[in-house]
Amino acid sequence: MINPFGKPIEQLEEDDLNILIKEETSEGLYVEYKEDFPTHLAKIVASFANTFGGWIIIGVDARNPRNVPTSFTGINIARDPKDRFRHICRDNISPVPLFSSKLIVKSSDPEKGILVIRVPESAYPPHITKDGRIYRRNMEGSDPVGETDRHILERLFEKSLLNKSEVKGFMLRKLQKTEHRDPNEVVFKVMCCPVPLNLDLINPFFIPARITRLKKMAQSIWKQSLPKNTRFNPEGFAFQLGSHQLEILRSGVITYCYPVPTSVKTLERKAEPFQLEFLDYRSLQVALLRTIKLTREVYRFTGYLGLFVLKISLENIAGKGLDDPKFFSFYIKAPEPQCTYNDIILPYGFYPLEARAMENPRQVADPILGYIYRCFGFEALDSHSITRAELAR
């Protein structure tokens, strides 16, 4: 994507905008000027993401036959323009494309500013607007146009499928990676990964203020149960103590590994006592919900509104049950109630979700927990829906 400023958006200052006037940079494939927020802003954003990326500058006077900027009039900043732009994208584009923005306050009028937005070419197209259409940039003008070329549409979907495959492979490799594995220890892994992969989502990352903020987020959720040992690497950092680890990467990938407590309980079947080894199901629930909650806070902190994938794995669980008192009668009646897997990775499907789904962590966690219950022999995904009649079958 062409950068008319020659520097990252984070470093832009008011004087840098004058380059657009000096160079007579007109609207077109990579640039769009607006005096204020237009009603079709979502179409413009989606068209950039679906094509080659581009820049949107709001608060510019470019009303002339050549569509070149003549002055930067600015927009009122009393209503946070950056937040307004985020809400427009969140509510009108699916999936929400990546973007970065900077509000440059006018030195001559501190109540006004120019909003500069950078929309990169998407690695996970197509991005569909609320009207159900796919837009792209028009080579002959600045307005977005509805895409009808089947060849181009197929290329967009192929690009998305390729990235999906890369993310899936990355997550499987990371979940299956085991260091110094204890064959007697059950480890529960939860992983949240942004889509597309290899994003520098938390940027800049290795500065004290950001590291401190991320640590406080994690410590406020895990309280006293978070390991205190911190390990840094070029990709991010981790709190680690044995198999207990929370890893936060600059790409936005968050992984939590937790050794699940186990206990042996004596039950009776046909008046004969027998013993089963159980996993603490509450630990699974808490670990999953905590990871989703932290991921939500990190994505909110970075302004990320795009897609993410959540996967979990359980290691060394063969022959163990799930320590949920609601279902002890199930273990008594069922002939083979223990889990028959050695390791499982769930869910089996690959379903990217939008980051805003994390506003209700329970809605994300419950289907995943349902998969866990199913692997331990329960046929109902909703743990509260198994009736006595079903247990008696």
Sequence and secondary structure as in RCSB ss.txt:
>XXXX:A:sequence
MINPFGKPIEQLEEDDLNILIKEETSEGLYVEYKEDFPTHLAKIVASFANTFGGWIIIGVDARNPRNVPTSFTGI
NIARDPKDRFRHICRDNISPVPLFSSKLIVKSSDPEKGILVIRVPESAYPPHITKDGRIYRRNMEGSDPVGETDR
HILERLFEKSLLNKSEVKGFMLRKLQKTEHRDPNEVVFKVMCCPVPLNLDLINPFFIPARITRLKKMAQSIWKQS
LPKNTRFNPEGFAFQLGSHQLEILRSGVITYCYPVPTSVKTLERKAEPFQLEFLDYRSLQVALLRTIKLTREVYR
FTGYLGLFVLKISLENIAGKGLDDPKFFSFYIKAPEPQCTYNDIILPYGFYPLEARAMENPRQVADPILGYIYRC
FGFEALDSHSITRAELAR
>XXXX:A:secstr
   TTSS GGG  HHHHHHHHHTT  SSSSEEEESS  TTHHHHHHHHHHTT EEEEES B  STT    B   E
E SS HHHHHHHHHHHHEES    EEEEEE SS TTEEEEEEEE   SS   EETTS BEE  TTSSS EE   H
HHHHHHHHHHHHHHHHHHHHHHHHHH  SS  TT  EEEEEEEEESSS   SSS SSHHHHHHHHHHHHHHHGGG
S   EEEETTEEEEEETTEEEEEETTS EEEEEE  EEEEEEEETTEEEEEEEE HHHHHHHHHHHHHHHHHHHH
HHT  SEEEEEEEEES TT EE  GGGHHHHHHSSS S   SEEEE SS   EEGGGGGSHHHHHHHHHHHHHHH
TT   SSTT   HHHHH 
